């Protein structure tokens, strides 16, 4: 898998994690309907970190810098 593909996977994973966390109550897995709890906030923050990391990987891949 190329570096560019890894970036896209990280972005997609981050968006999915963030959306699932935010809408946990609506899909029936939240602890208290109508209240965004600390676990949901933590999940949304983790998703945002994955999205930012994915964009970072994409930018490095686009510039040609894939070294560690």
C-alpha positions in Angstrom: 0.0 0.0 0.0 1.4 3.4 -1.0 1.9 6.3 1.4 -0.9 8.2 -0.4 -3.3 5.3 0.2 -2.3 5.2 3.9 -3.2 8.9 4.2 -6.6 8.3 2.6 -7.3 5.3 4.9 -6.4 7.4 8.0 -8.7 10.2 6.9 -11.6 7.8 6.2 -11.0 6.0 9.5 -10.9 9.3 11.4 -14.1 10.5 9.9 -15.9 7.2 10.6 -14.7 7.2 14.3 -15.7 10.8 14.8 -19.1 10.4 13.3 -19.8 7.2 15.2 -18.8 8.9 18.4 -20.9 12.0 17.9 -24.0 10.1 16.8 -23.7 7.2 19.3 -27.0 8.2 21.0 -28.8 8.4 17.6 -27.7 4.9 16.6 -28.5 3.4 20.0 -25.1 2.8 21.6 -24.8 5.9 23.7 -25.1 5.7 27.5 -27.5 8.7 28.0 -29.7 9.7 25.0 -29.5 13.4 24.3 -26.3 14.0 26.2 -22.8 14.0 24.6 -20.7 12.3 27.2 -16.9 12.3 27.8 -16.4 9.1 25.9 -18.1 10.6 22.8 -16.0 13.7 23.1 -12.9 11.5 23.4 -13.9 9.5 20.4 -14.5 12.6 18.3 -11.2 14.0 19.3 -9.4 10.7 18.4 -11.2 10.8 15.0 -10.0 14.4 14.5 -6.4 13.3 15.3 -6.6 10.5 12.7 -7.9 13.0 10.1 -5.1 15.4 10.8 -2.5 12.6 10.6 -4.0 11.4 7.3 -3.7 14.9 5.8 -0.1 15.1 7.1 0.7 11.8 5.4 -0.9 13.0 2.2 1.0 16.2 2.2 4.3 14.4 2.7 3.4 11.9 0.0 2.6 14.7 -2.4 5.8 16.5 -1.8 7.8 13.3 -2.3 9.1 13.1 1.3 8.3 9.6 2.4 11.4 9.0 4.4 11.2 8.4 8.1 
